[in-house]
Amino acid sequence: MTTGQLPRRVPAPRPTADQRRRVALLLETADVLAERARRTDDRVQAQVLLRRSAQRRAQAATLATGRPAPAPDSRRQVAPG
């Protein structure tokens, strides 16, 4: 196969402006949650806040690659009303 016949690489999807804004919001939220975890004296609350912060960072990393972010955790039930 000659150079002119090499298959072209498919470009990776680029994040849209909306996705970039969401990445920024997720990272800012992660920072706020981590700061709240540092300020609290409650160990359990600190663990929850740090876990939520890590989730936001993971969502931001996924979204930054151009893939859709995973849906929020469905275990949390919201009462109708």
Legacy VTK file of the C-alpha trace (Angstrom):
# vtk DataFile Version 3.0
C-alpha trace
ASCII
DATASET POLYDATA
POINTS 81 float
0.000 0.000 0.000
1.428 3.382 -0.905
1.221 6.507 1.172
-1.626 7.863 -0.941
-3.660 4.755 -0.184
-3.404 4.793 3.612
-6.788 4.948 5.298
-7.627 8.277 6.853
-8.005 8.522 10.574
-11.447 9.399 11.764
-11.184 12.563 13.833
-12.299 12.297 17.428
-15.503 14.163 18.213
-14.799 17.667 19.462
-16.671 18.990 22.462
-19.220 21.680 21.668
-19.319 25.028 23.438
-22.185 23.693 25.534
-20.114 20.666 26.570
-17.143 22.881 27.461
-19.388 25.034 29.675
-20.708 21.905 31.371
-17.143 20.627 31.930
-16.232 23.950 33.538
-19.342 23.853 35.735
-18.637 20.264 36.814
-15.031 21.134 37.721
-16.093 24.245 39.645
-18.701 22.215 41.518
-16.078 19.568 42.320
-13.817 22.258 43.785
-16.648 23.646 45.935
-17.542 20.182 47.225
-13.903 19.426 48.052
-13.569 22.743 49.897
-16.722 22.014 51.905
-15.276 18.604 52.783
-12.098 20.265 54.089
-14.110 22.677 56.263
-16.478 20.217 57.895
-15.735 18.491 61.184
-18.090 15.615 60.347
-16.060 12.715 58.905
-19.045 11.053 57.262
-20.139 14.260 55.573
-16.567 14.870 54.420
-16.445 11.410 52.820
-19.743 12.000 51.035
-18.620 15.401 49.768
-15.282 14.035 48.547
-17.038 11.155 46.782
-19.403 13.579 45.080
-16.452 15.774 44.113
-14.698 12.784 42.526
-17.894 11.916 40.643
-18.094 15.442 39.209
-14.448 15.263 38.098
-15.049 11.892 36.441
-18.110 13.270 34.647
-16.087 16.272 33.467
-13.295 14.036 32.179
-15.776 11.882 30.271
-17.547 14.891 28.810
-14.234 16.511 27.819
-13.484 13.539 25.554
-16.596 14.332 23.538
-18.662 11.468 24.893
-21.911 12.152 26.724
-21.581 12.340 30.485
-23.137 9.497 32.447
-26.580 10.123 33.865
-26.825 11.167 37.511
-27.028 8.385 40.062
-30.511 6.889 39.881
-30.352 5.559 43.467
-31.370 8.949 44.815
-35.132 9.074 44.982
-36.902 12.421 44.893
-40.307 12.552 46.530
-43.056 13.842 44.240
-44.693 16.999 45.302
LINES 1 82
81 0 1 2 3 4 5 6 7 8 9 10 11 12 13 14 15 16 17 18 19 20 21 22 23 24 25 26 27 28 29 30 31 32 33 34 35 36 37 38 39 40 41 42 43 44 45 46 47 48 49 50 51 52 53 54 55 56 57 58 59 60 61 62 63 64 65 66 67 68 69 70 71 72 73 74 75 76 77 78 79 80
